[in-house]
């Protein structure tokens, strides 16, 4: 089981990696729908951690 901090770091790394490797994100000033979804996921984890609440369990 990953710690909350590990999950946050992983979500951020996935989002940043996508921005670097995605043709749509790297080629324009905007971001693609996948990047927006990854960012929302990261923000949700960050918000949950900041509220002092436990992050949801990853069952998948």
mmCIF file of the N, C-alpha and C atoms, coordinates in Angstrom:
data_MODEL
# 
_entry.id   MODEL 
# 
loop_
_atom_site.group_PDB 
_atom_site.id 
_atom_site.type_symbol 
_atom_site.label_atom_id 
_atom_site.label_alt_id 
_atom_site.label_comp_id 
_atom_site.label_asym_id 
_atom_site.label_entity_id 
_atom_site.label_seq_id 
_atom_site.pdbx_PDB_ins_code 
_atom_site.Cartn_x 
_atom_site.Cartn_y 
_atom_site.Cartn_z 
_atom_site.occupancy 
_atom_site.B_iso_or_equiv 
_atom_site.pdbx_formal_charge 
_atom_site.auth_seq_id 
_atom_site.auth_comp_id 
_atom_site.auth_asym_id 
_atom_site.auth_atom_id 
_atom_site.pdbx_PDB_model_num 
ATOM 1   N N  . UNK A 1 1  ? 0.838  -1.179 0.000   1.00 0.00 ? 1  UNK A N  1 
ATOM 2   C CA . UNK A 1 1  ? 0.000  0.000  0.000   1.00 0.00 ? 1  UNK A CA 1 
ATOM 3   C C  . UNK A 1 1  ? 0.886  1.248  0.000   1.00 0.00 ? 1  UNK A C  1 
ATOM 4   N N  . UNK A 1 2  ? 0.536  2.176  -0.828  1.00 0.00 ? 2  UNK A N  1 
ATOM 5   C CA . UNK A 1 2  ? 1.318  3.403  -0.935  1.00 0.00 ? 2  UNK A CA 1 
ATOM 6   C C  . UNK A 1 2  ? 0.888  4.403  0.134   1.00 0.00 ? 2  UNK A C  1 
ATOM 7   N N  . UNK A 1 3  ? 1.857  5.208  0.564   1.00 0.00 ? 3  UNK A N  1 
ATOM 8   C CA . UNK A 1 3  ? 1.509  6.279  1.498   1.00 0.00 ? 3  UNK A CA 1 
ATOM 9   C C  . UNK A 1 3  ? 0.838  7.408  0.722   1.00 0.00 ? 3  UNK A C  1 
ATOM 10  N N  . UNK A 1 4  ? 0.189  8.301  1.449   1.00 0.00 ? 4  UNK A N  1 
ATOM 11  C CA . UNK A 1 4  ? -0.481 9.434  0.808   1.00 0.00 ? 4  UNK A CA 1 
ATOM 12  C C  . UNK A 1 4  ? 0.507  10.270 0.000   1.00 0.00 ? 4  UNK A C  1 
ATOM 13  N N  . UNK A 1 5  ? 1.677  10.494 0.554   1.00 0.00 ? 5  UNK A N  1 
ATOM 14  C CA . UNK A 1 5  ? 2.686  11.306 -0.140  1.00 0.00 ? 5  UNK A CA 1 
ATOM 15  C C  . UNK A 1 5  ? 3.159  10.616 -1.422  1.00 0.00 ? 5  UNK A C  1 
ATOM 16  N N  . UNK A 1 6  ? 3.328  9.315  -1.372  1.00 0.00 ? 6  UNK A N  1 
ATOM 17  C CA . UNK A 1 6  ? 3.740  8.568  -2.568  1.00 0.00 ? 6  UNK A CA 1 
ATOM 18  C C  . UNK A 1 6  ? 2.687  8.675  -3.665  1.00 0.00 ? 6  UNK A C  1 
ATOM 19  N N  . UNK A 1 7  ? 1.430  8.589  -3.283  1.00 0.00 ? 7  UNK A N  1 
ATOM 20  C CA . UNK A 1 7  ? 0.357  8.692  -4.259  1.00 0.00 ? 7  UNK A CA 1 
ATOM 21  C C  . UNK A 1 7  ? 0.316  10.083 -4.878  1.00 0.00 ? 7  UNK A C  1 
ATOM 22  N N  . UNK A 1 8  ? 0.516  11.107 -4.080  1.00 0.00 ? 8  UNK A N  1 
ATOM 23  C CA . UNK A 1 8  ? 0.564  12.473 -4.600  1.00 0.00 ? 8  UNK A CA 1 
ATOM 24  C C  . UNK A 1 8  ? 1.722  12.646 -5.579  1.00 0.00 ? 8  UNK A C  1 
ATOM 25  N N  . UNK A 1 9  ? 2.890  12.184 -5.186  1.00 0.00 ? 9  UNK A N  1 
ATOM 26  C CA . UNK A 1 9  ? 4.071  12.309 -6.045  1.00 0.00 ? 9  UNK A CA 1 
ATOM 27  C C  . UNK A 1 9  ? 3.881  11.550 -7.351  1.00 0.00 ? 9  UNK A C  1 
ATOM 28  N N  . UNK A 1 10 ? 3.286  10.367 -7.283  1.00 0.00 ? 10 UNK A N  1 
ATOM 29  C CA . UNK A 1 10 ? 3.058  9.583  -8.488  1.00 0.00 ? 10 UNK A CA 1 
ATOM 30  C C  . UNK A 1 10 ? 2.070  10.287 -9.422  1.00 0.00 ? 10 UNK A C  1 
ATOM 31  N N  . UNK A 1 11 ? 0.985  10.810 -8.867  1.00 0.00 ? 11 UNK A N  1 
ATOM 32  C CA . UNK A 1 11 ? -0.007 11.517 -9.680  1.00 0.00 ? 11 UNK A CA 1 
ATOM 33  C C  . UNK A 1 11 ? 0.614  12.735 -10.354 1.00 0.00 ? 11 UNK A C  1 
ATOM 34  N N  . UNK A 1 12 ? 1.434  13.450 -9.622  1.00 0.00 ? 12 UNK A N  1 
ATOM 35  C CA . UNK A 1 12 ? 2.091  14.633 -10.202 1.00 0.00 ? 12 UNK A CA 1 
ATOM 36  C C  . UNK A 1 12 ? 3.078  14.225 -11.287 1.00 0.00 ? 12 UNK A C  1 
ATOM 37  N N  . UNK A 1 13 ? 3.840  13.167 -11.056 1.00 0.00 ? 13 UNK A N  1 
ATOM 38  C CA . UNK A 1 13 ? 4.824  12.704 -12.049 1.00 0.00 ? 13 UNK A CA 1 
ATOM 39  C C  . UNK A 1 13 ? 4.132  12.241 -13.325 1.00 0.00 ? 13 UNK A C  1 
ATOM 40  N N  . UNK A 1 14 ? 2.998  11.559 -13.185 1.00 0.00 ? 14 UNK A N  1 
ATOM 41  C CA . UNK A 1 14 ? 2.253  11.100 -14.363 1.00 0.00 ? 14 UNK A CA 1 
ATOM 42  C C  . UNK A 1 14 ? 1.753  12.303 -15.155 1.00 0.00 ? 14 UNK A C  1 
ATOM 43  N N  . UNK A 1 15 ? 1.196  13.289 -14.465 1.00 0.00 ? 15 UNK A N  1 
ATOM 44  C CA . UNK A 1 15 ? 0.693  14.491 -15.139 1.00 0.00 ? 15 UNK A CA 1 
ATOM 45  C C  . UNK A 1 15 ? 1.817  15.247 -15.843 1.00 0.00 ? 15 UNK A C  1 
ATOM 46  N N  . UNK A 1 16 ? 2.920  15.476 -15.141 1.00 0.00 ? 16 UNK A N  1 
ATOM 47  C CA . UNK A 1 16 ? 4.042  16.200 -15.739 1.00 0.00 ? 16 UNK A CA 1 
ATOM 48  C C  . UNK A 1 16 ? 4.654  15.415 -16.895 1.00 0.00 ? 16 UNK A C  1 
ATOM 49  N N  . UNK A 1 17 ? 4.757  14.101 -16.762 1.00 0.00 ? 17 UNK A N  1 
ATOM 50  C CA . UNK A 1 17 ? 5.274  13.268 -17.841 1.00 0.00 ? 17 UNK A CA 1 
ATOM 51  C C  . UNK A 1 17 ? 4.399  13.346 -19.071 1.00 0.00 ? 17 UNK A C  1 
ATOM 52  N N  . UNK A 1 18 ? 3.099  13.360 -18.859 1.00 0.00 ? 18 UNK A N  1 
ATOM 53  C CA . UNK A 1 18 ? 2.175  13.483 -19.987 1.00 0.00 ? 18 UNK A CA 1 
ATOM 54  C C  . UNK A 1 18 ? 2.384  14.811 -20.709 1.00 0.00 ? 18 UNK A C  1 
ATOM 55  N N  . UNK A 1 19 ? 2.521  15.880 -19.956 1.00 0.00 ? 19 UNK A N  1 
ATOM 56  C CA . UNK A 1 19 ? 2.712  17.193 -20.578 1.00 0.00 ? 19 UNK A CA 1 
ATOM 57  C C  . UNK A 1 19 ? 3.970  17.223 -21.437 1.00 0.00 ? 19 UNK A C  1 
ATOM 58  N N  . UNK A 1 20 ? 5.007  16.515 -21.009 1.00 0.00 ? 20 UNK A N  1 
ATOM 59  C CA . UNK A 1 20 ? 6.260  16.500 -21.775 1.00 0.00 ? 20 UNK A CA 1 
ATOM 60  C C  . UNK A 1 20 ? 6.179  15.629 -23.020 1.00 0.00 ? 20 UNK A C  1 
ATOM 61  N N  . UNK A 1 21 ? 5.402  14.560 -22.978 1.00 0.00 ? 21 UNK A N  1 
ATOM 62  C CA . UNK A 1 21 ? 5.422  13.588 -24.066 1.00 0.00 ? 21 UNK A CA 1 
ATOM 63  C C  . UNK A 1 21 ? 4.230  13.664 -25.014 1.00 0.00 ? 21 UNK A C  1 
ATOM 64  N N  . UNK A 1 22 ? 3.162  14.308 -24.603 1.00 0.00 ? 22 UNK A N  1 
ATOM 65  C CA . UNK A 1 22 ? 1.968  14.396 -25.441 1.00 0.00 ? 22 UNK A CA 1 
ATOM 66  C C  . UNK A 1 22 ? 2.195  15.386 -26.580 1.00 0.00 ? 22 UNK A C  1 
ATOM 67  N N  . UNK A 1 23 ? 1.927  14.965 -27.781 1.00 0.00 ? 23 UNK A N  1 
ATOM 68  C CA . UNK A 1 23 ? 2.111  15.829 -28.945 1.00 0.00 ? 23 UNK A CA 1 
ATOM 69  C C  . UNK A 1 23 ? 1.211  17.058 -28.868 1.00 0.00 ? 23 UNK A C  1 
ATOM 70  N N  . UNK A 1 24 ? -0.022 16.866 -28.459 1.00 0.00 ? 24 UNK A N  1 
ATOM 71  C CA . UNK A 1 24 ? -0.964 17.988 -28.361 1.00 0.00 ? 24 UNK A CA 1 
ATOM 72  C C  . UNK A 1 24 ? -0.552 18.988 -27.296 1.00 0.00 ? 24 UNK A C  1 
ATOM 73  N N  . UNK A 1 25 ? -0.142 18.494 -26.143 1.00 0.00 ? 25 UNK A N  1 
ATOM 74  C CA . UNK A 1 25 ? 0.231  19.384 -25.038 1.00 0.00 ? 25 UNK A CA 1 
ATOM 75  C C  . UNK A 1 25 ? 1.552  20.107 -25.318 1.00 0.00 ? 25 UNK A C  1 
ATOM 76  N N  . UNK A 1 26 ? 2.514  19.401 -25.891 1.00 0.00 ? 26 UNK A N  1 
ATOM 77  C CA . UNK A 1 26 ? 3.826  19.993 -26.147 1.00 0.00 ? 26 UNK A CA 1 
ATOM 78  C C  . UNK A 1 26 ? 3.783  20.964 -27.322 1.00 0.00 ? 26 UNK A C  1 
ATOM 79  N N  . UNK A 1 27 ? 2.872  20.743 -28.276 1.00 0.00 ? 27 UNK A N  1 
ATOM 80  C CA . UNK A 1 27 ? 2.857  21.544 -29.485 1.00 0.00 ? 27 UNK A CA 1 
ATOM 81  C C  . UNK A 1 27 ? 2.022  22.800 -29.410 1.00 0.00 ? 27 UNK A C  1 
ATOM 82  N N  . UNK A 1 28 ? 1.198  22.919 -28.409 1.00 0.00 ? 28 UNK A N  1 
ATOM 83  C CA . UNK A 1 28 ? 0.340  24.101 -28.331 1.00 0.00 ? 28 UNK A CA 1 
ATOM 84  C C  . UNK A 1 28 ? 0.402  24.696 -26.934 1.00 0.00 ? 28 UNK A C  1 
ATOM 85  N N  . UNK A 1 29 ? -0.230 25.825 -26.802 1.00 0.00 ? 29 UNK A N  1 
ATOM 86  C CA . UNK A 1 29 ? -0.239 26.464 -25.493 1.00 0.00 ? 29 UNK A CA 1 
ATOM 87  C C  . UNK A 1 29 ? -1.301 25.870 -24.580 1.00 0.00 ? 29 UNK A C  1 
ATOM 88  N N  . UNK A 1 30 ? -2.210 25.078 -25.136 1.00 0.00 ? 30 UNK A N  1 
ATOM 89  C CA . UNK A 1 30 ? -3.273 24.463 -24.351 1.00 0.00 ? 30 UNK A CA 1 
ATOM 90  C C  . UNK A 1 30 ? -2.918 23.050 -23.956 1.00 0.00 ? 30 UNK A C  1 
ATOM 91  N N  . UNK A 1 31 ? -3.820 22.423 -23.219 1.00 0.00 ? 31 UNK A N  1 
ATOM 92  C CA . UNK A 1 31 ? -3.621 21.037 -22.820 1.00 0.00 ? 31 UNK A CA 1 
ATOM 93  C C  . UNK A 1 31 ? -4.762 20.193 -23.373 1.00 0.00 ? 31 UNK A C  1 
ATOM 94  N N  . UNK A 1 32 ? -4.485 18.927 -23.602 1.00 0.00 ? 32 UNK A N  1 
ATOM 95  C CA . UNK A 1 32 ? -5.497 18.008 -24.124 1.00 0.00 ? 32 UNK A CA 1 
ATOM 96  C C  . UNK A 1 32 ? -6.402 17.540 -22.988 1.00 0.00 ? 32 UNK A C  1 
ATOM 97  N N  . UNK A 1 33 ? -7.450 16.824 -23.346 1.00 0.00 ? 33 UNK A N  1 
ATOM 98  C CA . UNK A 1 33 ? -8.403 16.333 -22.354 1.00 0.00 ? 33 UNK A CA 1 
ATOM 99  C C  . UNK A 1 33 ? -7.764 15.358 -21.367 1.00 0.00 ? 33 UNK A C  1 
ATOM 100 N N  . UNK A 1 34 ? -6.834 14.546 -21.840 1.00 0.00 ? 34 UNK A N  1 
ATOM 101 C CA . UNK A 1 34 ? -6.155 13.605 -20.939 1.00 0.00 ? 34 UNK A CA 1 
ATOM 102 C C  . UNK A 1 34 ? -5.370 14.354 -19.876 1.00 0.00 ? 34 UNK A C  1 
ATOM 103 N N  . UNK A 1 35 ? -4.680 15.412 -20.267 1.00 0.00 ? 35 UNK A N  1 
ATOM 104 C CA . UNK A 1 35 ? -3.910 16.208 -19.312 1.00 0.00 ? 35 UNK A CA 1 
ATOM 105 C C  . UNK A 1 35 ? -4.835 16.860 -18.292 1.00 0.00 ? 35 UNK A C  1 
ATOM 106 N N  . UNK A 1 36 ? -5.975 17.327 -18.743 1.00 0.00 ? 36 UNK A N  1 
ATOM 107 C CA . UNK A 1 36 ? -6.932 17.948 -17.825 1.00 0.00 ? 36 UNK A CA 1 
ATOM 108 C C  . UNK A 1 36 ? -7.446 16.929 -16.808 1.00 0.00 ? 36 UNK A C  1 
ATOM 109 N N  . UNK A 1 37 ? -7.708 15.716 -17.262 1.00 0.00 ? 37 UNK A N  1 
ATOM 110 C CA . UNK A 1 37 ? -8.170 14.664 -16.358 1.00 0.00 ? 37 UNK A CA 1 
ATOM 111 C C  . UNK A 1 37 ? -7.085 14.291 -15.344 1.00 0.00 ? 37 UNK A C  1 
ATOM 112 N N  . UNK A 1 38 ? -5.847 14.165 -15.816 1.00 0.00 ? 38 UNK A N  1 
ATOM 113 C CA . UNK A 1 38 ? -4.742 13.846 -14.912 1.00 0.00 ? 38 UNK A CA 1 
ATOM 114 C C  . UNK A 1 38 ? -4.543 14.954 -13.883 1.00 0.00 ? 38 UNK A C  1 
ATOM 115 N N  . UNK A 1 39 ? -4.672 16.201 -14.312 1.00 0.00 ? 39 UNK A N  1 
ATOM 116 C CA . UNK A 1 39 ? -4.523 17.332 -13.389 1.00 0.00 ? 39 UNK A CA 1 
ATOM 117 C C  . UNK A 1 39 ? -5.640 17.331 -12.353 1.00 0.00 ? 39 UNK A C  1 
ATOM 118 N N  . UNK A 1 40 ? -6.861 17.037 -12.792 1.00 0.00 ? 40 UNK A N  1 
ATOM 119 C CA . UNK A 1 40 ? -7.990 16.965 -11.849 1.00 0.00 ? 40 UNK A CA 1 
ATOM 120 C C  . UNK A 1 40 ? -7.762 15.873 -10.811 1.00 0.00 ? 40 UNK A C  1 
ATOM 121 N N  . UNK A 1 41 ? -7.243 14.741 -11.255 1.00 0.00 ? 41 UNK A N  1 
ATOM 122 C CA . UNK A 1 41 ? -6.958 13.642 -10.327 1.00 0.00 ? 41 UNK A CA 1 
ATOM 123 C C  . UNK A 1 41 ? -5.922 14.062 -9.298  1.00 0.00 ? 41 UNK A C  1 
ATOM 124 N N  . UNK A 1 42 ? -4.859 14.716 -9.764  1.00 0.00 ? 42 UNK A N  1 
ATOM 125 C CA . UNK A 1 42 ? -3.819 15.199 -8.854  1.00 0.00 ? 42 UNK A CA 1 
ATOM 126 C C  . UNK A 1 42 ? -4.394 16.222 -7.872  1.00 0.00 ? 42 UNK A C  1 
ATOM 127 N N  . UNK A 1 43 ? -5.196 17.154 -8.380  1.00 0.00 ? 43 UNK A N  1 
ATOM 128 C CA . UNK A 1 43 ? -5.781 18.172 -7.511  1.00 0.00 ? 43 UNK A CA 1 
ATOM 129 C C  . UNK A 1 43 ? -6.703 17.558 -6.465  1.00 0.00 ? 43 UNK A C  1 
ATOM 130 N N  . UNK A 1 44 ? -7.449 16.537 -6.843  1.00 0.00 ? 44 UNK A N  1 
ATOM 131 C CA . UNK A 1 44 ? -8.333 15.870 -5.893  1.00 0.00 ? 44 UNK A CA 1 
ATOM 132 C C  . UNK A 1 44 ? -7.542 15.205 -4.771  1.00 0.00 ? 44 UNK A C  1 
ATOM 133 N N  . UNK A 1 45 ? -6.448 14.536 -5.131  1.00 0.00 ? 45 UNK A N  1 
ATOM 134 C CA . UNK A 1 45 ? -5.592 13.916 -4.113  1.00 0.00 ? 45 UNK A CA 1 
ATOM 135 C C  . UNK A 1 45 ? -4.969 14.979 -3.219  1.00 0.00 ? 45 UNK A C  1 
ATOM 136 N N  . UNK A 1 46 ? -4.529 16.067 -3.812  1.00 0.00 ? 46 UNK A N  1 
ATOM 137 C CA . UNK A 1 46 ? -3.911 17.148 -3.050  1.00 0.00 ? 46 UNK A CA 1 
ATOM 138 C C  . UNK A 1 46 ? -4.915 17.773 -2.091  1.00 0.00 ? 46 UNK A C  1 
ATOM 139 N N  . UNK A 1 47 ? -6.120 18.002 -2.560  1.00 0.00 ? 47 UNK A N  1 
ATOM 140 C CA . UNK A 1 47 ? -7.172 18.581 -1.725  1.00 0.00 ? 47 UNK A CA 1 
ATOM 141 C C  . UNK A 1 47 ? -7.513 17.645 -0.564  1.00 0.00 ? 47 UNK A C  1 
ATOM 142 N N  . UNK A 1 48 ? -7.614 16.361 -0.842  1.00 0.00 ? 48 UNK A N  1 
ATOM 143 C CA . UNK A 1 48 ? -7.922 15.390 0.207   1.00 0.00 ? 48 UNK A CA 1 
ATOM 144 C C  . UNK A 1 48 ? -6.810 15.343 1.254   1.00 0.00 ? 48 UNK A C  1 
ATOM 145 N N  . UNK A 1 49 ? -5.580 15.427 0.812   1.00 0.00 ? 49 UNK A N  1 
ATOM 146 C CA . UNK A 1 49 ? -4.450 15.402 1.741   1.00 0.00 ? 49 UNK A CA 1 
ATOM 147 C C  . UNK A 1 49 ? -4.389 16.691 2.545   1.00 0.00 ? 49 UNK A C  1 
ATOM 148 N N  . UNK A 1 50 ? -4.724 17.817 1.923   1.00 0.00 ? 50 UNK A N  1 
ATOM 149 C CA . UNK A 1 50 ? -4.683 19.113 2.599   1.00 0.00 ? 50 UNK A CA 1 
ATOM 150 C C  . UNK A 1 50 ? -5.786 19.277 3.626   1.00 0.00 ? 50 UNK A C  1 
ATOM 151 N N  . UNK A 1 51 ? -6.892 18.594 3.419   1.00 0.00 ? 51 UNK A N  1 
ATOM 152 C CA . UNK A 1 51 ? -8.009 18.670 4.353   1.00 0.00 ? 51 UNK A CA 1 
ATOM 153 C C  . UNK A 1 51 ? -7.761 17.826 5.587   1.00 0.00 ? 51 UNK A C  1 
ATOM 154 N N  . UNK A 1 52 ? -6.690 17.087 5.591   1.00 0.00 ? 52 UNK A N  1 
ATOM 155 C CA . UNK A 1 52 ? -6.413 16.219 6.716   1.00 0.00 ? 52 UNK A CA 1 
ATOM 156 C C  . UNK A 1 52 ? -7.151 14.901 6.620   1.00 0.00 ? 52 UNK A C  1 
ATOM 157 N N  . UNK A 1 53 ? -7.964 14.775 5.586   1.00 0.00 ? 53 UNK A N  1 
ATOM 158 C CA . UNK A 1 53 ? -8.700 13.533 5.394   1.00 0.00 ? 53 UNK A CA 1 
ATOM 159 C C  . UNK A 1 53 ? -7.819 12.502 4.736   1.00 0.00 ? 53 UNK A C  1 
ATOM 160 N N  . UNK A 1 54 ? -8.219 11.267 4.861   1.00 0.00 ? 54 UNK A N  1 
ATOM 161 C CA . UNK A 1 54 ? -7.463 10.199 4.217   1.00 0.00 ? 54 UNK A CA 1 
ATOM 162 C C  . UNK A 1 54 ? -7.802 10.170 2.737   1.00 0.00 ? 54 UNK A C  1 
ATOM 163 N N  . UNK A 1 55 ? -6.819 9.843  1.934   1.00 0.00 ? 55 UNK A N  1 
ATOM 164 C CA . UNK A 1 55 ? -7.046 9.717  0.507   1.00 0.00 ? 55 UNK A CA 1 
ATOM 165 C C  . UNK A 1 55 ? -7.836 8.450  0.235   1.00 0.00 ? 55 UNK A C  1 
ATOM 166 N N  . UNK A 1 56 ? -8.649 8.449  -0.824  1.00 0.00 ? 56 UNK A N  1 
ATOM 167 C CA . UNK A 1 56 ? -9.406 7.240  -1.140  1.00 0.00 ? 56 UNK A CA 1 
ATOM 168 C C  . UNK A 1 56 ? -8.470 6.079  -1.493  1.00 0.00 ? 56 UNK A C  1 
ATOM 169 N N  . UNK A 1 57 ? -8.884 4.883  -1.109  1.00 0.00 ? 57 UNK A N  1 
ATOM 170 C CA . UNK A 1 57 ? -8.070 3.701  -1.382  1.00 0.00 ? 57 UNK A CA 1 
ATOM 171 C C  . UNK A 1 57 ? -8.057 3.405  -2.876  1.00 0.00 ? 57 UNK A C  1 
ATOM 172 N N  . UNK A 1 58 ? -6.917 2.995  -3.382  1.00 0.00 ? 58 UNK A N  1 
ATOM 173 C CA . UNK A 1 58 ? -6.789 2.614  -4.789  1.00 0.00 ? 58 UNK A CA 1 
ATOM 174 C C  . UNK A 1 58 ? -7.019 1.116  -4.902  1.00 0.00 ? 58 UNK A C  1 
ATOM 175 N N  . UNK A 1 59 ? -8.187 0.734  -5.361  1.00 0.00 ? 59 UNK A N  1 
ATOM 176 C CA . UNK A 1 59 ? -8.529 -0.680 -5.487  1.00 0.00 ? 59 UNK A CA 1 
ATOM 177 C C  . UNK A 1 59 ? -8.308 -1.212 -6.872  1.00 0.00 ? 59 UNK A C  1 
ATOM 178 N N  . UNK A 1 60 ? -8.022 -0.360 -7.811  1.00 0.00 ? 60 UNK A N  1 
ATOM 179 C CA . UNK A 1 60 ? -7.855 -0.794 -9.193  1.00 0.00 ? 60 UNK A CA 1 
ATOM 180 C C  . UNK A 1 60 ? -6.429 -1.173 -9.474  1.00 0.00 ? 60 UNK A C  1 
# 
